[in-house]
């Protein structure tokens, strides 16, 4: 037996993380994970920020989930005072959220194609992702970090003259996704490479509390948009995509089919925005004392934010639980017994976000002595460099 390190810096990993594979010949028999490489102290910083600043802050937990985190955050704040939002804001929130889901799944699809040497899929997926970013720019002014969410609604309206262009882009994406779905169904090389690889059984998916496409590909139903609908999800029609094999192939197919469903949701939201008039924001002057929990079905699965307020303009506690926190440990079940050549695509199949995962605040050195938090260490380092430069 031998150890094979993956990370903390590796071509497959878009962020720093460390995995140690124990192999017997070419077969993976165990995997150990070491998290903590990407911690940035968002929860701690949020508790020193106003509620509005916290929304901007959590938007930067993850570039690909820069609607999911602020949506869960505003849901939590609105839960404290049972704040209602206008119908127009509900449709805009769901429109932006589903465009982000399309963007996220296309990004993963391209990377998955690249990881298995299928660079045609990579180039196709990222080409089709570009119009999604253009749609986001049309709506919000930004291709990423859209700054759309506010307590009580959204930051800006969707201008009516932009709606036809959104429809045009959605038609193209639906056509291309149906083409990719047909390719996935017909291509023998793709099936040979992905079918039966990295299987996460239904039992293991439940035991690890997996969420999102990771669990739905294993036959476990669960989608916040269906189970606990917020925004416009109880006003639109869409299907929850659930497959049963739990392998990398089914995780790919689930995401492709979810893109098609997201296109349907976006079309319905755009059509409703043509006829639903009125305000897009109920201004909230003050958040009362209490606690609230906000949930949202992010592209990777359920994300929730817990916020406690003492009646001032800032949270006194802010807790974040991202889907990768429960999806990443499923590697212990899905990687064992497979070839080392399949381990990396299996690691990537849950679409992990490592900076979403890490929340530790206490750090200990090699002598088990607690050291200051990373924010304090960073500030001290910056001040030391400033003094050296001035001297």
C-alpha positions in Angstrom: 0.0 0.0 0.0 1.1 3.6 -0.6 -0.1 7.1 -0.2 -1.0 9.4 -3.1 -1.4 13.1 -2.2 -3.9 15.3 -4.1 -3.4 19.0 -3.3 -3.4 21.3 -1.5 -2.5 22.8 -4.9 -3.5 20.6 -7.9 -4.6 21.1 -11.5 -7.9 19.5 -10.7 -8.7 21.6 -7.6 -9.9 25.1 -8.4 -9.2 26.0 -4.7 -6.7 24.8 -2.2 -7.6 21.6 -0.3 -5.7 18.4 0.6 -6.7 14.8 0.0 -4.6 11.7 0.7 -5.5 8.6 -1.2 -4.4 5.2 0.2 -3.9 2.8 -2.8 -3.2 -0.8 -3.2 -1.7 -1.1 -6.6 -4.2 1.0 -8.8 -7.1 0.6 -6.4 -8.2 3.3 -3.9 -8.8 1.6 -0.5 -9.1 4.7 1.7 -9.2 8.5 1.5 -8.4 11.1 4.1 -9.3 14.8 3.8 -7.7 17.8 5.4 -9.7 21.0 5.2 -8.8 24.5 6.5 -6.8 25.9 3.6 -9.4 28.5 2.4 -10.9 29.9 5.6 -11.6 33.7 5.4 -13.6 34.4 8.5 -16.9 35.5 6.9 -19.0 34.7 9.9 -16.8 36.7 12.2 -16.6 39.7 9.8 -20.4 39.6 9.4 -20.9 40.1 13.1 -19.0 43.4 12.8 -21.0 44.6 9.8 -24.4 46.0 9.2 -27.1 43.7 7.7 -26.7 45.3 4.3 -22.9 44.9 4.5 -23.4 41.3 5.5 -25.4 40.6 2.3 -22.5 42.0 0.2 -20.0 40.0 2.3 -21.7 36.6 1.9 -22.1 37.2 -1.8 -18.3 36.9 -1.9 -18.1 33.6 -0.1 -18.2 32.0 -3.5 -18.2 33.6 -7.0 -20.4 30.9 -8.5 -22.9 31.0 -5.6 -23.0 34.8 -5.4 -26.8 34.7 -5.5 -27.3 31.6 -3.3 -25.6 32.9 -0.2 -27.2 36.4 -0.2 -30.6 34.9 -1.0 -30.3 32.5 2.0 -29.0 35.5 4.1 -32.0 37.8 3.2 -34.4 34.9 3.8 -32.9 34.6 7.4 -33.2 38.3 8.1 -36.7 38.4 6.7 -37.6 35.4 8.9 -36.8 37.4 12.0 -39.6 39.8 11.4 -41.8 37.9 9.0 -41.0 40.5 6.3 -43.0 40.1 3.1 -41.6 41.0 -0.3 -43.5 42.3 -3.4 -44.5 39.7 -6.1 -42.3 41.4 -8.7 -39.3 41.0 -6.4 -40.2 37.3 -6.0 -40.0 36.7 -9.7 -36.7 38.7 -10.1 -35.1 36.7 -7.3 -36.0 33.4 -8.8 -34.9 34.6 -12.3 -31.5 35.6 -11.1 -31.2 32.4 -9.0 -32.0 30.1 -11.9 -29.6 31.9 -14.3 -26.9 31.4 -11.7 -27.9 27.6 -11.5 -27.5 27.4 -15.3 -24.1 29.3 -15.1 -22.9 27.0 -12.3 -23.9 23.7 -14.0 -22.4 24.8 -17.3 -19.1 25.7 -15.6 -19.0 22.3 -13.9 -19.9 20.5 -17.1 -17.1 22.1 -18.9 -14.6 21.3 -16.2 -15.8 17.7 -16.0 -15.3 17.3 -19.8 -11.8 18.7 -19.4 -10.9 16.4 -16.5 -11.7 13.3 -18.5 -9.9 14.6 -21.7 -13.2 15.5 -23.5 -12.2 19.0 -24.3 -14.9 19.4 -26.9 -17.5 19.3 -24.1 -15.4 21.8 -22.2 -15.3 24.3 -25.0 -19.0 23.8 -25.9 -20.2 24.3 -22.3 -18.1 27.4 -21.6 -19.2 28.9 -25.0 -22.9 28.4 -24.0 -22.1 29.8 -20.5 -21.1 33.1 -22.0 -24.7 34.3 -22.9 -25.7 33.5 -19.3 -23.2 35.9 -18.0 -24.4 38.4 -20.6 -27.9 38.0 -19.3 -26.7 38.6 -15.7 -25.0 41.8 -16.9 -28.2 42.9 -18.6 -30.2 42.4 -15.4 -27.7 43.5 -12.8 -24.8 45.3 -14.5 -22.4 42.6 -13.4 -21.3 39.3 -14.8 -20.5 38.0 -11.3 -21.3 39.3 -7.8 -24.6 40.7 -9.0 -25.5 42.8 -5.9 -29.2 42.2 -6.5 -30.5 41.0 -3.1 -32.0 43.3 -0.4 -34.0 42.7 2.7 -37.5 43.2 1.5 -36.9 42.6 -2.2 -34.2 43.3 -4.8 -31.9 46.2 -5.5 -33.1 47.0 -9.0 -35.9 46.2 -11.4 -35.6 44.3 -14.7 -36.2 46.8 -17.6 -39.1 45.7 -19.9 -37.1 46.3 -23.1 -34.5 43.7 -22.0 -37.0 40.8 -21.7 -37.0 39.8 -25.5 -33.2 39.5 -25.5 -33.4 37.3 -22.4 -35.8 35.0 -24.2 -33.5 34.8 -27.2 -30.6 33.6 -25.1 -32.7 31.1 -23.2 -33.9 29.5 -26.5 -30.3 29.0 -27.5 -29.4 27.4 -24.2 -32.3 25.0 -24.2 -31.5 23.9 -27.7 -27.8 23.3 -26.8 -28.7 21.5 -23.6 -31.0 19.1 -25.5 -28.1 18.4 -27.8 -25.7 17.7 -25.0 -28.3 15.5 -23.3 -28.6 13.5 -26.5 -24.8 13.2 -26.7 -24.7 11.9 -23.1 -27.3 9.3 -24.0 -25.7 8.2 -27.3 -21.9 8.6 -26.8 -20.4 5.1 -26.0 -17.1 6.7 -24.9 -18.7 9.0 -22.4 -20.8 6.1 -21.0 -17.7 3.8 -20.8 -15.8 6.5 -19.0 -18.4 7.6 -16.5 -21.0 4.8 -16.0 -20.5 2.8 -12.8 -17.7 5.2 -11.7 -17.7 6.7 -8.2 -21.0 5.2 -7.2 -22.7 6.8 -4.2 -25.5 4.5 -3.1 -28.8 5.8 -1.9 -28.0 4.5 1.6 -24.7 6.3 1.7 -26.2 9.5 0.3 -28.7 9.4 3.2 -26.1 8.5 5.8 -23.8 11.4 4.8 -26.8 13.8 4.5 -25.8 14.6 0.9 -27.7 17.3 -0.9 -28.4 18.7 -4.3 -27.5 16.9 -7.5 -25.2 14.7 -5.5 -28.1 13.1 -3.6 -30.7 13.4 -6.4 -28.4 11.4 -8.7 -28.5 8.6 -6.0 -32.3 8.5 -5.9 -32.8 10.7 -2.8 -35.5 13.3 -3.3 -34.9 16.7 -1.8 -35.1 20.2 -3.3 -35.7 23.3 -1.2 -37.5 24.8 -4.2 -40.1 22.1 -3.9 -40.0 21.2 -0.2 -40.0 24.7 1.3 -40.6 27.1 -1.6 -39.8 30.8 -1.2 -39.7 33.7 -3.7 -41.5 32.6 -6.9 -40.9 28.8 -6.7 -44.5 28.1 -5.6 -45.7 30.2 -8.6 -43.9 28.4 -11.4 -43.9 24.9 -12.8 -40.8 22.7 -12.9 -39.7 19.1 -12.3 -37.4 17.8 -9.6 -34.8 15.7 -11.5 -34.0 12.4 -9.7 -32.0 9.5 -11.1 -31.0 6.3 -9.3 -27.5 5.0 -10.2 -25.4 7.5 -8.1 -22.4 7.3 -10.4 -20.6 10.2 -12.1 -22.6 9.7 -15.3 -25.9 10.3 -13.4 -24.5 13.3 -11.7 -23.7 14.8 -15.1 -27.2 13.9 -16.5 -29.0 15.4 -13.5 -27.2 18.7 -14.0 -27.9 18.8 -17.8 -31.6 18.1 -17.2 -31.7 20.7 -14.4 -30.5 23.3 -16.8 -33.4 22.6 -19.0 -35.8 22.9 -16.1 -34.1 26.2 -15.0 -34.7 27.5 -18.5 -38.4 26.8 -18.0 -38.5 28.6 -14.7 -36.7 31.6 -16.2 -39.2 31.8 -19.1 -42.1 31.8 -16.7 -40.5 34.5 -14.5 -39.9 36.7 -17.5 -43.5 36.2 -18.8 -44.8 37.2 -15.3 -42.6 40.3 -15.2 -44.4 41.5 -18.3 -47.7 41.6 -16.4 -46.9 41.9 -12.7 -46.3 45.6 -12.0 -45.6 47.5 -8.8 -42.7 47.9 -6.4 -39.7 45.6 -6.4 -38.6 46.5 -2.8 -40.4 47.0 0.5 -38.0 49.3 2.4 -37.2 47.9 5.9 -36.1 50.6 8.3 -35.1 48.3 11.2 -34.6 44.6 11.9 -36.1 43.6 15.2 -34.8 41.4 18.0 -34.9 37.6 17.4 -33.5 34.9 15.2 -34.2 33.6 11.7 -33.1 30.8 9.4 -33.0 31.2 5.6 -32.8 28.3 3.1 -32.1 28.2 -0.6 -31.5 25.4 -3.1 -28.0 26.5 -4.4 -26.7 24.8 -7.6 -24.8 22.4 -5.3 -27.7 21.8 -2.9 -29.2 23.3 0.2 -27.5 26.3 1.7 -28.8 27.8 4.9 -27.9 30.9 6.9 -28.8 31.4 10.6 -28.9 35.0 11.9 -29.6 36.3 15.4 -30.4 40.0 16.0 -30.5 42.0 19.2 -32.5 44.8 17.5 -29.4 46.9 16.4 -28.3 47.2 12.8 -26.0 44.2 12.7 -26.2 40.5 13.5 -24.8 39.3 16.8 -24.5 35.7 15.3 -24.3 34.6 11.7 -23.9 30.9 10.9 -23.5 29.5 7.4 -23.8 25.9 6.2 -23.0 25.4 2.6 -23.9 22.2 0.6 -20.3 21.2 0.0 -19.9 20.8 3.8 -22.0 17.6 3.6 -21.2 16.6 0.0 -17.4 16.5 0.2 -17.3 13.8 2.9 -19.2 11.4 0.6 -15.8 10.8 -1.1 -15.2 8.3 1.7 -18.0 6.2 0.3 -17.7 6.9 -3.5 -13.9 6.7 -3.9 -13.2 3.4 -2.1 -12.7 0.5 -4.5 -12.3 2.5 -7.7 -9.2 2.9 -9.9 -6.9 5.8 -9.0 -7.5 7.1 -12.6 -11.2 7.6 -11.7 -10.6 9.1 -8.3 -10.2 12.7 -9.5 -13.4 12.9 -11.6 -15.1 11.3 -8.6 -13.7 14.0 -6.4 -15.0 16.6 -8.9 -18.4 15.0 -9.4 -20.0 16.7 -6.4 -18.9 20.1 -7.7 -17.1 20.9 -4.5 -16.6 24.5 -3.2 -13.9 24.5 -0.6 -14.1 28.2 0.4 -17.9 27.7 1.0 -17.1 24.8 3.4 -14.6 26.2 5.9 -15.8 28.0 9.0 -13.3 27.1 11.7 -12.3 30.1 13.9 -9.9 28.5 16.5 -6.4 27.7 15.2 -3.8 25.8 17.1 -0.1 25.5 16.4 2.0 22.3 16.5 2.3 22.6 20.3 -1.6 22.6 20.5 -1.5 26.2 21.6 -4.3 28.4 20.4 -3.2 31.3 18.1 -5.0 34.4 17.0 -7.7 34.2 14.3 -6.7 34.7 10.7 -8.1 38.2 10.5 -5.9 39.3 13.4 -2.8 37.6 11.9 -3.5 39.2 8.5 -3.8 42.7 10.1 -0.6 42.2 12.1 1.3 41.1 9.0 0.0 44.0 7.0 1.0 46.5 9.8 4.5 44.8 10.0 5.0 45.2 6.3 3.8 48.8 6.4 6.4 49.7 9.1 9.2 48.0 7.2 8.4 50.0 4.1 8.2 53.3 6.0 11.5 52.6 7.8 
